Amino acid sequence: MESNKFDFIIIGAGSAGCVIANRLSASGEFRVLLLEAGPSDSSPWIHMPIGYGRNFSNPKVNWLYSSEPGIDWAKRPIKQPRGKVLGGSSSINGLVYMRGQKEDYDHWRQLGNDGWGYEQVLDYFKKSEHQERGEDPFHGIGGPLNVSDPRETHPLADSYIQAAVDAGYKRNFDFNGVEQEGFGYQQWTTKNGLRCSAAVAFLKPARKRKNLLIKSEAHTNKIIFSGNRAVGVEFERKGNVCLAEAKHEVIISTGAYNTPQLLQLSGIGPAELLNKMHIPLVADRQNVGKNLQDHFNAPLMFELNQNFTLNDVLNRWDKKILHGLKYLFQRRGFLSTGVAYAGGYLNVHPNSSSPDIQNLLMLFTSELIGGPVDPFPGCASVVALLRPESRGEVNISSNDPKIHPKIIYNFLTANKDRETLILGVRRIREIMSQNAIAKYIIREFRPGSERDSDEDILEFLENSGRTSYHPVGTCRMGPDDEAVVDPRLRVNGVNALRVADASIMPTLVSGNTNAPVIMIGEKASDMILSDVK
């Protein structure tokens, strides 16, 4: 299958791209090419869940982006890790399986995106899923993506959940079920103690198909057009520039940073910017790269009086060896865990009708995820803003495809964002003060419990706030002429080009984005196959 002619070309083997490659090649009817800029997912650090800490800063599998300093708020660059490997960010993320709220998708439908309401997308979530707890009205079994509970509970997580209940919040046993609000254990995309990335779930079963060609370490430079129809792609692999032709469609699934970059490099974007970069204009689409959103968060950190956190393991060789052996022989222990054991969703702003804050309990403390942990037992209680009103943008800074795009977030520019985070910090401090968990806490050392005024909390957000690494929205879906893609994910202004990844979200979902992007891949696959008939 070394011909350069295909029915479909998919760019990006991430959470959506892997799904689409599997589904389009399943019948054997279509020849499919999947291009991925990064390497294969052969590293054991990818498959061991705790490896996210290493891969968050590993240039071999990570684009290692950084956002521009804000003008008024968050006046510093913030690291933006993104997966550059088969599986994309699903191969390096913190493994939390979270869909968001029913209201998120119903809001998309209310914006005019027919077919994207909760009742419609639920079927696609269930289609992908193999829920280890079993099948119910909200969950599927038999799908490629394994969803599991932690293999072991943890006394600090138990105490945290009890503290939330004592503070008046609900106990929630399924954040992806009837409602999201409340506190409980997280579920992860793991199977038998191993990461279940999109590559493991969707590509591994499809690799031997003769009609599917997967090319890793293949960096796409641009989409090739004949008039306004996408007819192929130019990519670079092992120092050679290659061309591939697409009979039916080109599908871009490279994420909220790379997708607008690739569209602009290909001549689709704001005419003024493209002219400045000496890129021939294919379609003047002013909103390519606009509408960037992410979950900004405040990591409250606590020193503990018990040696039962990941800090203790990483600071002692004997415990590293013990947990290494436990993982090797049992696939249990800290090496089998995702970034957050437990968490919660709560509504703090008086103008919010559903949860607007996500809380994550992490059993380690460090300045940055993947950085050195503190030399004492510690945990972090992360306060994340679920539905930001601040908007940013992504634009090319060069016509060279290898140069990183310019990422501008404008974090905290909306008053409500600042108000909600301040309220969220106060609520989570209330929970952490409950005796069920306070009995383990020596002190809050970041930012420190004495820093309690609005001004103190805002200063903390300024200096220590970061994102949850859930960028979306830069190729907004909508029924209007200003949208980048229509509700069937077809790029407006051209033909035979589709986008299917986090960039199409008109608004950010209330939770981690891996599961929603896999859902987008499932729905996109159905639409593509329907349209080609």
Secondary structure, DSSP 8 states (H G I E B T S, - for coil): ---SEEEEEEE--SHHHHHHHHHHHTTS-S-EEEE-SS--S--HHHHSGGGHHHHTT-TTTB--EE----SSSS-S--EE--B-STTGGGGTS--B-----HHHHHHHHHTT-TT-SHHHHHHHHHHHEEETT--BTTB-SSSSEEEB--SS--HHHHHHHHHHHHTT--B-S-TTSS---EEEE--BSEETTEE--HIIIIIGGGTT-TTEEEESSEEEEEEEEETTEEEEEEEEETTEEEEEEEEEEEEE--HHHHHHHHHHHTTEE-HHHHHHTT---SEE-TTTTEEEB--EEEEEEEEESSS-SHHHHHT-HHHHHHHHHHHHHHS-SGGG--S-SEEEEE--STT-SS--EEEEEES--BSSTTS-B-SS-EEEEEEEESS----EEEE-SSS-TTS--EEE--TT-SHHHHHHHHHHHHHHHHHHTSHHHHTTEEEEEETTTT--SHHHHHHHHHHH-EE-S--B-TT-B-SSTTSSB-TT-BBTTSBSEEE-SGGG-SS--SS-SHHHHHHHHHHHHHHHHHHH-
